[in-house]
Amino acid sequence: MLKDDKNKDYRDQIYFALADVALRDRDTLSAIHYLRQSVSSSVNNNYQLATSALTVADLYFNMPIYDSAQAYYDTAMTSLPKDYPDYTTIEHKTRVLTDLVDNLIVIQHEDSLQRLVSMTNQSATR
């Protein structure tokens, strides 16, 4: 179905259906793969884009892989209509995760710098 040109406009929905099957089979990694494909192949269907992005974001959030979760929540927010169920909750979660990921990046950067400085100090004392 995916290779058939007549289904080109429906690839996002096909990938979402494959992800749904994978989730029912408790195959989270395959589900994530299909959901990411659904997001990237979505062209004209903002509702499908948002639904796929939210689903993969929730999976990443529960793993917890917060940087990936934040990226997909952010993608979903660009396509979600304001009347989407739990819109304000999703918007709040996206903002909080964005702050968290920004802080995690700073921490990782600082840790790397401190490791580098400690290596330089150890070399200088030898």
Jmol script that loads the backbone (N, CA, C; Angstrom):
load data "model"
ATOM      1  N   MET A   1       0.814  -1.198   0.000  1.00  0.00           N
ATOM      2  CA  MET A   1       0.000   0.000   0.000  1.00  0.00           C
ATOM      3  C   MET A   1       0.859   1.264   0.000  1.00  0.00           C
ATOM      4  N   LEU A   2       1.951   1.225   0.769  1.00  0.00           N
ATOM      5  CA  LEU A   2       2.794   2.414   0.873  1.00  0.00           C
ATOM      6  C   LEU A   2       3.491   2.744  -0.441  1.00  0.00           C
ATOM      7  N   LYS A   3       3.790   1.726  -1.241  1.00  0.00           N
ATOM      8  CA  LYS A   3       4.527   1.954  -2.481  1.00  0.00           C
ATOM      9  C   LYS A   3       3.621   2.389  -3.634  1.00  0.00           C
ATOM     10  N   ASP A   4       2.340   2.180  -3.491  1.00  0.00           N
ATOM     11  CA  ASP A   4       1.385   2.521  -4.539  1.00  0.00           C
ATOM     12  C   ASP A   4       1.186   4.035  -4.590  1.00  0.00           C
ATOM     13  N   ASP A   5       1.442   4.647  -5.749  1.00  0.00           N
ATOM     14  CA  ASP A   5       1.350   6.101  -5.896  1.00  0.00           C
ATOM     15  C   ASP A   5      -0.039   6.655  -5.596  1.00  0.00           C
ATOM     16  N   LYS A   6      -1.068   5.837  -5.823  1.00  0.00           N
ATOM     17  CA  LYS A   6      -2.416   6.346  -5.563  1.00  0.00           C
ATOM     18  C   LYS A   6      -2.665   6.558  -4.062  1.00  0.00           C
ATOM     19  N   ASN A   7      -1.823   5.953  -3.205  1.00  0.00           N
ATOM     20  CA  ASN A   7      -1.947   6.112  -1.756  1.00  0.00           C
ATOM     21  C   ASN A   7      -0.995   7.157  -1.186  1.00  0.00           C
ATOM     22  N   LYS A   8      -0.323   7.880  -2.053  1.00  0.00           N
ATOM     23  CA  LYS A   8       0.688   8.849  -1.629  1.00  0.00           C
ATOM     24  C   LYS A   8       0.133   9.836  -0.597  1.00  0.00           C
ATOM     25  N   ASP A   9      -1.080  10.317  -0.823  1.00  0.00           N
ATOM     26  CA  ASP A   9      -1.675  11.295   0.084  1.00  0.00           C
ATOM     27  C   ASP A   9      -2.148  10.683   1.400  1.00  0.00           C
ATOM     28  N   TYR A  10      -2.109   9.356   1.503  1.00  0.00           N
ATOM     29  CA  TYR A  10      -2.605   8.670   2.695  1.00  0.00           C
ATOM     30  C   TYR A  10      -1.512   7.944   3.472  1.00  0.00           C
ATOM     31  N   ARG A  11      -0.273   8.174   3.089  1.00  0.00           N
ATOM     32  CA  ARG A  11       0.834   7.487   3.765  1.00  0.00           C
ATOM     33  C   ARG A  11       0.858   7.766   5.260  1.00  0.00           C
ATOM     34  N   ASP A  12       0.579   9.014   5.639  1.00  0.00           N
ATOM     35  CA  ASP A  12       0.577   9.344   7.064  1.00  0.00           C
ATOM     36  C   ASP A  12      -0.441   8.500   7.824  1.00  0.00           C
ATOM     37  N   GLN A  13      -1.599   8.279   7.224  1.00  0.00           N
ATOM     38  CA  GLN A  13      -2.639   7.480   7.873  1.00  0.00           C
ATOM     39  C   GLN A  13      -2.288   5.993   7.877  1.00  0.00           C
ATOM     40  N   ILE A  14      -1.641   5.530   6.815  1.00  0.00           N
ATOM     41  CA  ILE A  14      -1.217   4.123   6.747  1.00  0.00           C
ATOM     42  C   ILE A  14      -0.171   3.856   7.826  1.00  0.00           C
ATOM     43  N   TYR A  15       0.811   4.750   7.940  1.00  0.00           N
ATOM     44  CA  TYR A  15       1.835   4.585   8.976  1.00  0.00           C
ATOM     45  C   TYR A  15       1.209   4.636  10.373  1.00  0.00           C
ATOM     46  N   PHE A  16       0.213   5.512  10.559  1.00  0.00           N
ATOM     47  CA  PHE A  16      -0.454   5.589  11.857  1.00  0.00           C
ATOM     48  C   PHE A  16      -1.175   4.274  12.169  1.00  0.00           C
ATOM     49  N   ALA A  17      -1.812   3.691  11.162  1.00  0.00           N
ATOM     50  CA  ALA A  17      -2.495   2.405  11.357  1.00  0.00           C
ATOM     51  C   ALA A  17      -1.487   1.302  11.699  1.00  0.00           C
ATOM     52  N   LEU A  18      -0.342   1.311  11.039  1.00  0.00           N
ATOM     53  CA  LEU A  18       0.707   0.331  11.356  1.00  0.00           C
ATOM     54  C   LEU A  18       1.210   0.524  12.784  1.00  0.00           C
ATOM     55  N   ALA A  19       1.336   1.772  13.203  1.00  0.00           N
ATOM     56  CA  ALA A  19       1.755   2.059  14.583  1.00  0.00           C
ATOM     57  C   ALA A  19       0.720   1.554  15.572  1.00  0.00           C
ATOM     58  N   ASP A  20      -0.546   1.709  15.241  1.00  0.00           N
ATOM     59  CA  ASP A  20      -1.617   1.233  16.109  1.00  0.00           C
ATOM     60  C   ASP A  20      -1.541  -0.284  16.288  1.00  0.00           C
ATOM     61  N   VAL A  21      -1.281  -0.995  15.208  1.00  0.00           N
ATOM     62  CA  VAL A  21      -1.119  -2.456  15.279  1.00  0.00           C
ATOM     63  C   VAL A  21       0.087  -2.804  16.141  1.00  0.00           C
ATOM     64  N   ALA A  22       1.188  -2.102  15.943  1.00  0.00           N
ATOM     65  CA  ALA A  22       2.404  -2.358  16.731  1.00  0.00           C
ATOM     66  C   ALA A  22       2.146  -2.102  18.215  1.00  0.00           C
ATOM     67  N   LEU A  23       1.401  -1.049  18.530  1.00  0.00           N
ATOM     68  CA  LEU A  23       1.096  -0.768  19.937  1.00  0.00           C
ATOM     69  C   LEU A  23       0.222  -1.859  20.548  1.00  0.00           C
ATOM     70  N   ARG A  24      -0.729  -2.363  19.776  1.00  0.00           N
ATOM     71  CA  ARG A  24      -1.563  -3.462  20.280  1.00  0.00           C
ATOM     72  C   ARG A  24      -0.728  -4.717  20.523  1.00  0.00           C
ATOM     73  N   ASP A  25       0.333  -4.876  19.722  1.00  0.00           N
ATOM     74  CA  ASP A  25       1.254  -6.017  19.895  1.00  0.00           C
ATOM     75  C   ASP A  25       2.333  -5.716  20.928  1.00  0.00           C
ATOM     76  N   ARG A  26       2.251  -4.558  21.561  1.00  0.00           N
ATOM     77  CA  ARG A  26       3.213  -4.103  22.573  1.00  0.00           C
ATOM     78  C   ARG A  26       4.635  -3.966  22.008  1.00  0.00           C
ATOM     79  N   ASP A  27       4.710  -3.583  20.743  1.00  0.00           N
ATOM     80  CA  ASP A  27       5.987  -3.353  20.072  1.00  0.00           C
ATOM     81  C   ASP A  27       6.206  -1.842  19.960  1.00  0.00           C
ATOM     82  N   THR A  28       6.667  -1.264  21.058  1.00  0.00           N
ATOM     83  CA  THR A  28       6.795   0.187  21.153  1.00  0.00           C
ATOM     84  C   THR A  28       7.805   0.747  20.154  1.00  0.00           C
ATOM     85  N   LEU A  29       8.910   0.048  19.955  1.00  0.00           N
ATOM     86  CA  LEU A  29       9.934   0.564  19.029  1.00  0.00           C
ATOM     87  C   LEU A  29       9.410   0.651  17.599  1.00  0.00           C
ATOM     88  N   SER A  30       8.678  -0.372  17.165  1.00  0.00           N
ATOM     89  CA  SER A  30       8.089  -0.316  15.824  1.00  0.00           C
ATOM     90  C   SER A  30       7.032   0.779  15.746  1.00  0.00           C
ATOM     91  N   ALA A  31       6.253   0.912  16.805  1.00  0.00           N
ATOM     92  CA  ALA A  31       5.227   1.954  16.835  1.00  0.00           C
ATOM     93  C   ALA A  31       5.870   3.332  16.693  1.00  0.00           C
ATOM     94  N   ILE A  32       6.946   3.563  17.413  1.00  0.00           N
ATOM     95  CA  ILE A  32       7.650   4.847  17.308  1.00  0.00           C
ATOM     96  C   ILE A  32       8.151   5.068  15.891  1.00  0.00           C
ATOM     97  N   HIS A  33       8.715   4.030  15.304  1.00  0.00           N
ATOM     98  CA  HIS A  33       9.204   4.130  13.922  1.00  0.00           C
ATOM     99  C   HIS A  33       8.069   4.539  12.977  1.00  0.00           C
ATOM    100  N   TYR A  34       6.937   3.853  13.071  1.00  0.00           N
ATOM    101  CA  TYR A  34       5.811   4.152  12.187  1.00  0.00           C
ATOM    102  C   TYR A  34       5.222   5.542  12.459  1.00  0.00           C
ATOM    103  N   LEU A  35       5.159   5.925  13.716  1.00  0.00           N
ATOM    104  CA  LEU A  35       4.624   7.246  14.042  1.00  0.00           C
ATOM    105  C   LEU A  35       5.532   8.353  13.520  1.00  0.00           C
ATOM    106  N   ARG A  36       6.830   8.155  13.629  1.00  0.00           N
ATOM    107  CA  ARG A  36       7.762   9.145  13.084  1.00  0.00           C
ATOM    108  C   ARG A  36       7.599   9.247  11.569  1.00  0.00           C
ATOM    109  N   GLN A  37       7.393   8.089  10.918  1.00  0.00           N
ATOM    110  CA  GLN A  37       7.148   8.088   9.468  1.00  0.00           C
ATOM    111  C   GLN A  37       5.837   8.806   9.149  1.00  0.00           C
ATOM    112  N   SER A  38       4.829   8.598   9.988  1.00  0.00           N
ATOM    113  CA  SER A  38       3.544   9.266   9.789  1.00  0.00           C
ATOM    114  C   SER A  38       3.701  10.784   9.860  1.00  0.00           C
ATOM    115  N   VAL A  39       4.440  11.238  10.865  1.00  0.00           N
ATOM    116  CA  VAL A  39       4.668  12.684  11.012  1.00  0.00           C
ATOM    117  C   VAL A  39       5.417  13.230   9.798  1.00  0.00           C
ATOM    118  N   SER A  40       6.472  12.542   9.394  1.00  0.00           N
ATOM    119  CA  SER A  40       7.291  13.072   8.303  1.00  0.00           C
ATOM    120  C   SER A  40       6.608  12.965   6.941  1.00  0.00           C
ATOM    121  N   SER A  41       5.643  12.067   6.788  1.00  0.00           N
ATOM    122  CA  SER A  41       4.974  11.943   5.494  1.00  0.00           C
ATOM    123  C   SER A  41       3.654  12.708   5.433  1.00  0.00           C
ATOM    124  N   SER A  42       3.286  13.356   6.515  1.00  0.00           N
ATOM    125  CA  SER A  42       2.035  14.107   6.538  1.00  0.00           C
ATOM    126  C   SER A  42       2.187  15.386   5.726  1.00  0.00           C
ATOM    127  N   VAL A  43       1.289  15.570   4.771  1.00  0.00           N
ATOM    128  CA  VAL A  43       1.393  16.713   3.871  1.00  0.00           C
ATOM    129  C   VAL A  43       0.208  17.668   4.042  1.00  0.00           C
ATOM    130  N   ASN A  44      -0.984  17.147   3.930  1.00  0.00           N
ATOM    131  CA  ASN A  44      -2.169  18.000   3.917  1.00  0.00           C
ATOM    132  C   ASN A  44      -3.119  17.768   5.084  1.00  0.00           C
ATOM    133  N   ASN A  45      -2.796  16.841   5.962  1.00  0.00           N
ATOM    134  CA  ASN A  45      -3.731  16.455   7.012  1.00  0.00           C
ATOM    135  C   ASN A  45      -3.168  16.857   8.374  1.00  0.00           C
ATOM    136  N   ASN A  46      -3.441  18.088   8.789  1.00  0.00           N
ATOM    137  CA  ASN A  46      -2.901  18.590  10.054  1.00  0.00           C
ATOM    138  C   ASN A  46      -3.405  17.807  11.255  1.00  0.00           C
ATOM    139  N   TYR A  47      -4.633  17.316  11.178  1.00  0.00           N
ATOM    140  CA  TYR A  47      -5.171  16.548  12.295  1.00  0.00           C
ATOM    141  C   TYR A  47      -4.377  15.249  12.469  1.00  0.00           C
ATOM    142  N   GLN A  48      -4.066  14.577  11.348  1.00  0.00           N
ATOM    143  CA  GLN A  48      -3.276  13.350  11.424  1.00  0.00           C
ATOM    144  C   GLN A  48      -1.866  13.646  11.907  1.00  0.00           C
ATOM    145  N   LEU A  49      -1.289  14.727  11.423  1.00  0.00           N
ATOM    146  CA  LEU A  49       0.045  15.136  11.867  1.00  0.00           C
ATOM    147  C   LEU A  49       0.061  15.336  13.374  1.00  0.00           C
ATOM    148  N   ALA A  50      -0.912  16.073  13.888  1.00  0.00           N
ATOM    149  CA  ALA A  50      -0.980  16.354  15.321  1.00  0.00           C
ATOM    150  C   ALA A  50      -1.208  15.073  16.121  1.00  0.00           C
ATOM    151  N   THR A  51      -2.097  14.211  15.639  1.00  0.00           N
ATOM    152  CA  THR A  51      -2.394  12.964  16.348  1.00  0.00           C
ATOM    153  C   THR A  51      -1.170  12.061  16.392  1.00  0.00           C
ATOM    154  N   SER A  52      -0.473  11.929  15.286  1.00  0.00           N
ATOM    155  CA  SER A  52       0.736  11.097  15.243  1.00  0.00           C
ATOM    156  C   SER A  52       1.830  11.681  16.129  1.00  0.00           C
ATOM    157  N   ALA A  53       2.014  12.994  16.042  1.00  0.00           N
ATOM    158  CA  ALA A  53       3.046  13.648  16.848  1.00  0.00           C
ATOM    159  C   ALA A  53       2.743  13.511  18.341  1.00  0.00           C
ATOM    160  N   LEU A  54       1.491  13.678  18.731  1.00  0.00           N
ATOM    161  CA  LEU A  54       1.124  13.527  20.140  1.00  0.00           C
ATOM    162  C   LEU A  54       1.333  12.103  20.630  1.00  0.00           C
ATOM    163  N   THR A  55       0.995  11.149  19.799  1.00  0.00           N
ATOM    164  CA  THR A  55       1.139   9.745  20.202  1.00  0.00           C
ATOM    165  C   THR A  55       2.603   9.392  20.411  1.00  0.00           C
ATOM    166  N   VAL A  56       3.469   9.779  19.475  1.00  0.00           N
ATOM    167  CA  VAL A  56       4.889   9.467  19.636  1.00  0.00           C
ATOM    168  C   VAL A  56       5.489  10.283  20.779  1.00  0.00           C
ATOM    169  N   ALA A  57       5.017  11.508  20.972  1.00  0.00           N
ATOM    170  CA  ALA A  57       5.500  12.334  22.089  1.00  0.00           C
ATOM    171  C   ALA A  57       5.162  11.664  23.419  1.00  0.00           C
ATOM    172  N   ASP A  58       3.955  11.159  23.544  1.00  0.00           N
ATOM    173  CA  ASP A  58       3.558  10.466  24.778  1.00  0.00           C
ATOM    174  C   ASP A  58       4.410   9.222  25.017  1.00  0.00           C
ATOM    175  N   LEU A  59       4.716   8.489  23.958  1.00  0.00           N
ATOM    176  CA  LEU A  59       5.564   7.298  24.108  1.00  0.00           C
ATOM    177  C   LEU A  59       6.952   7.688  24.601  1.00  0.00           C
ATOM    178  N   TYR A  60       7.540   8.704  23.970  1.00  0.00           N
ATOM    179  CA  TYR A  60       8.860   9.169  24.404  1.00  0.00           C
ATOM    180  C   TYR A  60       8.816   9.691  25.844  1.00  0.00           C
ATOM    181  N   PHE A  61       7.755  10.416  26.188  1.00  0.00           N
ATOM    182  CA  PHE A  61       7.624  10.980  27.532  1.00  0.00           C
ATOM    183  C   PHE A  61       7.603   9.869  28.583  1.00  0.00           C
ATOM    184  N   ASN A  62       6.910   8.786  28.281  1.00  0.00           N
ATOM    185  CA  ASN A  62       6.800   7.680  29.236  1.00  0.00           C
ATOM    186  C   ASN A  62       8.062   6.833  29.327  1.00  0.00           C
ATOM    187  N   MET A  63       9.008   7.016  28.409  1.00  0.00           N
ATOM    188  CA  MET A  63      10.215   6.174  28.401  1.00  0.00           C
ATOM    189  C   MET A  63      11.243   6.534  29.472  1.00  0.00           C
ATOM    190  N   PRO A  64      11.585   7.577  29.982  1.00  0.00           N
ATOM    191  CA  PRO A  64      11.404   8.964  29.557  1.00  0.00           C
ATOM    192  C   PRO A  64      12.578   9.446  28.698  1.00  0.00           C
ATOM    193  N   ILE A  65      12.263   9.868  27.495  1.00  0.00           N
ATOM    194  CA  ILE A  65      13.235  10.505  26.602  1.00  0.00           C
ATOM    195  C   ILE A  65      12.675  11.894  26.311  1.00  0.00           C
ATOM    196  N   TYR A  66      12.966  12.805  27.236  1.00  0.00           N
ATOM    197  CA  TYR A  66      12.287  14.093  27.250  1.00  0.00           C
ATOM    198  C   TYR A  66      12.612  14.990  26.062  1.00  0.00           C
ATOM    199  N   ASP A  67      13.839  14.931  25.553  1.00  0.00           N
ATOM    200  CA  ASP A  67      14.160  15.807  24.422  1.00  0.00           C
ATOM    201  C   ASP A  67      13.356  15.427  23.185  1.00  0.00           C
ATOM    202  N   SER A  68      13.217  14.140  22.923  1.00  0.00           N
ATOM    203  CA  SER A  68      12.406  13.699  21.784  1.00  0.00           C
ATOM    204  C   SER A  68      10.928  13.978  22.030  1.00  0.00           C
ATOM    205  N   ALA A  69      10.481  13.751  23.262  1.00  0.00           N
ATOM    206  CA  ALA A  69       9.083  14.038  23.607  1.00  0.00           C
ATOM    207  C   ALA A  69       8.777  15.512  23.364  1.00  0.00           C
ATOM    208  N   GLN A  70       9.655  16.380  23.824  1.00  0.00           N
ATOM    209  CA  GLN A  70       9.438  17.824  23.664  1.00  0.00           C
ATOM    210  C   GLN A  70       9.365  18.196  22.189  1.00  0.00           C
ATOM    211  N   ALA A  71      10.234  17.637  21.376  1.00  0.00           N
ATOM    212  CA  ALA A  71      10.238  17.965  19.949  1.00  0.00           C
ATOM    213  C   ALA A  71       8.915  17.580  19.290  1.00  0.00           C
ATOM    214  N   TYR A  72       8.377  16.419  19.639  1.00  0.00           N
ATOM    215  CA  TYR A  72       7.123  15.986  19.027  1.00  0.00           C
ATOM    216  C   TYR A  72       5.912  16.713  19.613  1.00  0.00           C
ATOM    217  N   TYR A  73       5.950  17.068  20.901  1.00  0.00           N
ATOM    218  CA  TYR A  73       4.869  17.906  21.441  1.00  0.00           C
ATOM    219  C   TYR A  73       4.874  19.261  20.729  1.00  0.00           C
ATOM    220  N   ASP A  74       6.065  19.795  20.502  1.00  0.00           N
ATOM    221  CA  ASP A  74       6.186  21.071  19.811  1.00  0.00           C
ATOM    222  C   ASP A  74       5.622  20.970  18.397  1.00  0.00           C
ATOM    223  N   THR A  75       5.930  19.880  17.701  1.00  0.00           N
ATOM    224  CA  THR A  75       5.383  19.654  16.360  1.00  0.00           C
ATOM    225  C   THR A  75       3.863  19.586  16.408  1.00  0.00           C
ATOM    226  N   ALA A  76       3.341  18.867  17.384  1.00  0.00           N
ATOM    227  CA  ALA A  76       1.891  18.742  17.509  1.00  0.00           C
ATOM    228  C   ALA A  76       1.239  20.103  17.738  1.00  0.00           C
ATOM    229  N   MET A  77       1.864  20.922  18.561  1.00  0.00           N
ATOM    230  CA  MET A  77       1.282  22.225  18.891  1.00  0.00           C
ATOM    231  C   MET A  77       1.163  23.123  17.662  1.00  0.00           C
ATOM    232  N   THR A  78       2.018  22.936  16.675  1.00  0.00           N
ATOM    233  CA  THR A  78       1.936  23.763  15.467  1.00  0.00           C
ATOM    234  C   THR A  78       0.720  23.408  14.617  1.00  0.00           C
ATOM    235  N   SER A  79       0.147  22.217  14.839  1.00  0.00           N
ATOM    236  CA  SER A  79      -0.961  21.754  14.012  1.00  0.00           C
ATOM    237  C   SER A  79      -2.270  21.599  14.765  1.00  0.00           C
ATOM    238  N   LEU A  80      -2.212  21.636  16.089  1.00  0.00           N
ATOM    239  CA  LEU A  80      -3.426  21.414  16.881  1.00  0.00           C
ATOM    240  C   LEU A  80      -4.371  22.608  16.800  1.00  0.00           C
ATOM    241  N   PRO A  81      -5.650  22.331  16.553  1.00  0.00           N
ATOM    242  CA  PRO A  81      -6.617  23.423  16.658  1.00  0.00           C
ATOM    243  C   PRO A  81      -6.868  23.746  18.132  1.00  0.00           C
ATOM    244  N   LYS A  82      -7.228  24.960  18.413  1.00  0.00           N
ATOM    245  CA  LYS A  82      -7.437  25.396  19.802  1.00  0.00           C
ATOM    246  C   LYS A  82      -8.560  24.626  20.498  1.00  0.00           C
ATOM    247  N   ASP A  83      -9.483  24.055  19.734  1.00  0.00           N
ATOM    248  CA  ASP A  83     -10.593  23.315  20.340  1.00  0.00           C
ATOM    249  C   ASP A  83     -10.293  21.816  20.499  1.00  0.00           C
ATOM    250  N   TYR A  84      -9.036  21.421  20.262  1.00  0.00           N
ATOM    251  CA  TYR A  84      -8.634  20.021  20.437  1.00  0.00           C
ATOM    252  C   TYR A  84      -8.804  19.637  21.914  1.00  0.00           C
ATOM    253  N   PRO A  85      -9.287  18.416  22.181  1.00  0.00           N
ATOM    254  CA  PRO A  85      -9.444  18.006  23.591  1.00  0.00           C
ATOM    255  C   PRO A  85      -8.122  18.122  24.361  1.00  0.00           C
ATOM    256  N   ASP A  86      -8.180  18.687  25.544  1.00  0.00           N
ATOM    257  CA  ASP A  86      -7.021  18.874  26.425  1.00  0.00           C
ATOM    258  C   ASP A  86      -5.939  19.770  25.823  1.00  0.00           C
ATOM    259  N   TYR A  87      -6.329  20.686  24.942  1.00  0.00           N
ATOM    260  CA  TYR A  87      -5.367  21.580  24.301  1.00  0.00           C
ATOM    261  C   TYR A  87      -4.507  22.320  25.331  1.00  0.00           C
ATOM    262  N   THR A  88      -5.146  22.880  26.353  1.00  0.00           N
ATOM    263  CA  THR A  88      -4.386  23.668  27.326  1.00  0.00           C
ATOM    264  C   THR A  88      -3.425  22.789  28.121  1.00  0.00           C
ATOM    265  N   THR A  89      -3.808  21.554  28.402  1.00  0.00           N
ATOM    266  CA  THR A  89      -2.915  20.629  29.103  1.00  0.00           C
ATOM    267  C   THR A  89      -1.701  20.298  28.241  1.00  0.00           C
ATOM    268  N   ILE A  90      -1.932  20.050  26.973  1.00  0.00           N
ATOM    269  CA  ILE A  90      -0.841  19.734  26.043  1.00  0.00           C
ATOM    270  C   ILE A  90       0.068  20.947  25.880  1.00  0.00           C
ATOM    271  N   GLU A  91      -0.531  22.118  25.782  1.00  0.00           N
ATOM    272  CA  GLU A  91       0.253  23.346  25.651  1.00  0.00           C
ATOM    273  C   GLU A  91       1.138  23.556  26.885  1.00  0.00           C
ATOM    274  N   HIS A  92       0.576  23.336  28.057  1.00  0.00           N
ATOM    275  CA  HIS A  92       1.341  23.493  29.300  1.00  0.00           C
ATOM    276  C   HIS A  92       2.476  22.465  29.369  1.00  0.00           C
ATOM    277  N   LYS A  93       2.173  21.227  29.039  1.00  0.00           N
ATOM    278  CA  LYS A  93       3.190  20.167  29.055  1.00  0.00           C
ATOM    279  C   LYS A  93       4.325  20.510  28.093  1.00  0.00           C
ATOM    280  N   THR A  94       3.979  21.045  26.933  1.00  0.00           N
ATOM    281  CA  THR A  94       4.990  21.431  25.947  1.00  0.00           C
ATOM    282  C   THR A  94       5.898  22.528  26.497  1.00  0.00           C
ATOM    283  N   ARG A  95       5.304  23.532  27.142  1.00  0.00           N
ATOM    284  CA  ARG A  95       6.107  24.625  27.716  1.00  0.00           C
ATOM    285  C   ARG A  95       7.026  24.120  28.816  1.00  0.00           C
ATOM    286  N   VAL A  96       6.496  23.278  29.697  1.00  0.00           N
ATOM    287  CA  VAL A  96       7.305  22.750  30.798  1.00  0.00           C
ATOM    288  C   VAL A  96       8.439  21.880  30.261  1.00  0.00           C
ATOM    289  N   LEU A  97       8.127  21.034  29.290  1.00  0.00           N
ATOM    290  CA  LEU A  97       9.177  20.188  28.702  1.00  0.00           C
ATOM    291  C   LEU A  97      10.228  21.016  27.982  1.00  0.00           C
ATOM    292  N   THR A  98       9.814  22.073  27.319  1.00  0.00           N
ATOM    293  CA  THR A  98      10.779  22.947  26.646  1.00  0.00           C
ATOM    294  C   THR A  98      11.750  23.542  27.661  1.00  0.00           C
ATOM    295  N   ASP A  99      11.220  24.023  28.778  1.00  0.00           N
ATOM    296  CA  ASP A  99      12.084  24.556  29.842  1.00  0.00           C
ATOM    297  C   ASP A  99      13.010  23.467  30.388  1.00  0.00           C
ATOM    298  N   LEU A 100      12.472  22.279  30.619  1.00  0.00           N
ATOM    299  CA  LEU A 100      13.264  21.169  31.135  1.00  0.00           C
ATOM    300  C   LEU A 100      14.398  20.808  30.174  1.00  0.00           C
ATOM    301  N   VAL A 101      14.075  20.660  28.906  1.00  0.00           N
ATOM    302  CA  VAL A 101      15.086  20.276  27.909  1.00  0.00           C
ATOM    303  C   VAL A 101      16.143  21.370  27.777  1.00  0.00           C
ATOM    304  N   ASP A 102      15.720  22.633  27.797  1.00  0.00           N
ATOM    305  CA  ASP A 102      16.690  23.739  27.747  1.00  0.00           C
ATOM    306  C   ASP A 102      17.659  23.645  28.930  1.00  0.00           C
ATOM    307  N   ASN A 103      17.126  23.376  30.108  1.00  0.00           N
ATOM    308  CA  ASN A 103      17.979  23.251  31.297  1.00  0.00           C
ATOM    309  C   ASN A 103      18.875  22.013  31.230  1.00  0.00           C
ATOM    310  N   LEU A 104      18.362  20.916  30.704  1.00  0.00           N
ATOM    311  CA  LEU A 104      19.182  19.712  30.554  1.00  0.00           C
ATOM    312  C   LEU A 104      20.353  19.954  29.602  1.00  0.00           C
ATOM    313  N   ILE A 105      20.107  20.721  28.558  1.00  0.00           N
ATOM    314  CA  ILE A 105      21.186  21.045  27.612  1.00  0.00           C
ATOM    315  C   ILE A 105      22.267  21.870  28.309  1.00  0.00           C
ATOM    316  N   VAL A 106      21.853  22.833  29.113  1.00  0.00           N
ATOM    317  CA  VAL A 106      22.813  23.648  29.860  1.00  0.00           C
ATOM    318  C   VAL A 106      23.618  22.769  30.813  1.00  0.00           C
ATOM    319  N   ILE A 107      22.944  21.878  31.522  1.00  0.00           N
ATOM    320  CA  ILE A 107      23.623  20.983  32.471  1.00  0.00           C
ATOM    321  C   ILE A 107      24.625  20.096  31.749  1.00  0.00           C
ATOM    322  N   GLN A 108      24.229  19.520  30.626  1.00  0.00           N
ATOM    323  CA  GLN A 108      25.149  18.669  29.866  1.00  0.00           C
ATOM    324  C   GLN A 108      26.360  19.455  29.391  1.00  0.00           C
ATOM    325  N   HIS A 109      26.129  20.667  28.933  1.00  0.00           N
ATOM    326  CA  HIS A 109      27.220  21.516  28.475  1.00  0.00           C
ATOM    327  C   HIS A 109      28.175  21.842  29.624  1.00  0.00           C
ATOM    328  N   GLU A 110      27.609  22.230  30.766  1.00  0.00           N
ATOM    329  CA  GLU A 110      28.433  22.561  31.938  1.00  0.00           C
ATOM    330  C   GLU A 110      29.206  21.337  32.430  1.00  0.00           C
ATOM    331  N   ASP A 111      28.560  20.184  32.462  1.00  0.00           N
ATOM    332  CA  ASP A 111      29.249  18.954  32.880  1.00  0.00           C
ATOM    333  C   ASP A 111      30.431  18.654  31.960  1.00  0.00           C
ATOM    334  N   SER A 112      30.218  18.845  30.664  1.00  0.00           N
ATOM    335  CA  SER A 112      31.306  18.598  29.710  1.00  0.00           C
ATOM    336  C   SER A 112      32.464  19.554  29.940  1.00  0.00           C
ATOM    337  N   LEU A 113      32.141  20.811  30.173  1.00  0.00           N
ATOM    338  CA  LEU A 113      33.193  21.796  30.430  1.00  0.00           C
ATOM    339  C   LEU A 113      33.945  21.477  31.718  1.00  0.00           C
ATOM    340  N   GLN A 114      33.232  21.098  32.764  1.00  0.00           N
ATOM    341  CA  GLN A 114      33.882  20.756  34.029  1.00  0.00           C
ATOM    342  C   GLN A 114      34.753  19.511  33.890  1.00  0.00           C
ATOM    343  N   ARG A 115      34.304  18.532  33.108  1.00  0.00           N
ATOM    344  CA  ARG A 115      35.129  17.347  32.860  1.00  0.00           C
ATOM    345  C   ARG A 115      36.407  17.719  32.117  1.00  0.00           C
ATOM    346  N   LEU A 116      36.253  18.598  31.144  1.00  0.00           N
ATOM    347  CA  LEU A 116      37.407  19.049  30.369  1.00  0.00           C
ATOM    348  C   LEU A 116      38.392  19.798  31.255  1.00  0.00           C
ATOM    349  N   VAL A 117      37.894  20.667  32.125  1.00  0.00           N
ATOM    350  CA  VAL A 117      38.756  21.421  33.034  1.00  0.00           C
ATOM    351  C   VAL A 117      39.465  20.476  33.997  1.00  0.00           C
ATOM    352  N   SER A 118      38.750  19.488  34.509  1.00  0.00           N
ATOM    353  CA  SER A 118      39.386  18.554  35.448  1.00  0.00           C
ATOM    354  C   SER A 118      40.462  17.726  34.746  1.00  0.00           C
ATOM    355  N   MET A 119      40.259  17.401  33.485  1.00  0.00           N
ATOM    356  CA  MET A 119      41.286  16.673  32.728  1.00  0.00           C
ATOM    357  C   MET A 119      42.519  17.554  32.540  1.00  0.00           C
ATOM    358  N   THR A 120      42.298  18.826  32.254  1.00  0.00           N
ATOM    359  CA  THR A 120      43.409  19.777  32.075  1.00  0.00           C
ATOM    360  C   THR A 120      44.150  19.952  33.375  1.00  0.00           C
ATOM    361  N   ASN A 121      43.426  20.064  34.505  1.00  0.00           N
ATOM    362  CA  ASN A 121      44.062  20.209  35.824  1.00  0.00           C
ATOM    363  C   ASN A 121      44.873  18.964  36.192  1.00  0.00           C
ATOM    364  N   GLN A 122      44.368  17.788  35.865  1.00  0.00           N
ATOM    365  CA  GLN A 122      45.093  16.551  36.167  1.00  0.00           C
ATOM    366  C   GLN A 122      46.369  16.463  35.347  1.00  0.00           C
ATOM    367  N   SER A 123      46.313  16.889  34.099  1.00  0.00           N
ATOM    368  CA  SER A 123      47.500  16.869  33.245  1.00  0.00           C
ATOM    369  C   SER A 123      48.546  17.864  33.726  1.00  0.00           C
ATOM    370  N   ALA A 124      48.103  18.996  34.240  1.00  0.00           N
ATOM    371  CA  ALA A 124      49.020  20.041  34.678  1.00  0.00           C
ATOM    372  C   ALA A 124      49.746  19.639  35.962  1.00  0.00           C
ATOM    373  N   THR A 125      49.122  18.808  36.801  1.00  0.00           N
ATOM    374  CA  THR A 125      49.738  18.405  38.062  1.00  0.00           C
ATOM    375  C   THR A 125      50.693  17.246  37.899  1.00  0.00           C
ATOM    376  N   ARG A 126      50.780  16.680  36.739  1.00  0.00           N
ATOM    377  CA  ARG A 126      51.675  15.528  36.531  1.00  0.00           C
ATOM    378  C   ARG A 126      53.047  15.938  36.169  1.00  0.00           C
TER     379      ARG A 126
END
end "model"
wireframe off; spacefill off
backbone 0.3
color backbone group
